[in-house]
């Protein structure tokens, strides 16, 4: 139980750190294009930011509010 808690917590924190990195640098990695900026691909930027945040929060919430 503790190992699962640690691994999922670290994974969700890593995703949040990546979101922070992308936000500070105003870009994301897009498949087939590499690093794209917010100005060049705004829809891709916002889609990735929202997706990563939902994933990180979902993993974190699942870890603490739905224990196995």
C-alpha positions as CSV (number, residue, x, y, z in Angstrom):
1,X,0.0,0.0,0.0
2,X,2.7,2.5,0.9
3,X,4.7,1.7,-2.3
4,X,1.7,2.5,-4.4
5,X,1.0,5.7,-2.5
6,X,4.6,6.9,-3.0
7,X,4.8,5.9,-6.7
8,X,1.5,7.5,-7.7
9,X,2.3,10.7,-5.6
10,X,5.7,11.1,-7.2
11,X,4.2,10.5,-10.7
12,X,1.5,13.1,-10.2
13,X,4.0,15.6,-8.8
14,X,6.3,14.9,-11.9
15,X,3.3,15.7,-14.2
16,X,2.6,18.9,-12.3
17,X,6.3,19.9,-12.5
18,X,6.2,19.3,-16.3
19,X,3.0,21.5,-16.5
20,X,4.9,24.2,-14.6
21,X,7.9,23.9,-17.0
22,X,5.7,24.2,-20.0
23,X,3.8,27.2,-18.5
24,X,7.0,29.0,-17.7
25,X,8.5,28.4,-21.2
26,X,5.1,28.9,-22.9
27,X,5.3,25.7,-25.0
28,X,4.7,22.0,-25.2
29,X,6.1,19.0,-27.0
30,X,3.9,18.0,-29.9
31,X,4.2,14.6,-31.6
32,X,5.9,15.0,-35.0
33,X,6.6,18.7,-34.4
34,X,8.8,18.8,-31.3
35,X,8.7,21.9,-29.1
36,X,5.9,24.3,-30.2
37,X,5.3,27.6,-28.6
38,X,2.0,28.9,-27.3
39,X,2.0,31.6,-30.0
40,X,2.5,29.0,-32.8
41,X,0.0,26.4,-31.6
42,X,-2.4,27.9,-29.0
43,X,-5.0,25.1,-29.2
44,X,-2.3,22.4,-28.7
45,X,-0.8,24.3,-25.8
46,X,-4.2,24.7,-23.9
47,X,-5.3,21.2,-24.7
48,X,-2.0,19.8,-23.3
49,X,-2.1,22.0,-20.2
50,X,-5.7,21.0,-19.4
51,X,-5.1,17.4,-20.1
52,X,-1.9,17.2,-18.0
53,X,-3.6,19.0,-15.1
54,X,-6.6,16.8,-15.1
55,X,-4.4,13.7,-15.3
56,X,-2.3,14.8,-12.4
57,X,-5.2,15.8,-10.2
58,X,-7.1,12.6,-11.1
59,X,-4.1,10.4,-10.2
60,X,-3.6,12.3,-7.0
61,X,-7.3,12.1,-6.0
62,X,-7.5,8.5,-7.0
63,X,-4.6,7.7,-4.7
64,X,-6.1,9.3,-1.6
65,X,-9.8,9.2,-2.0
66,X,-10.2,5.8,-3.5
67,X,-7.8,3.5,-1.6
68,X,-7.6,-0.1,-2.5
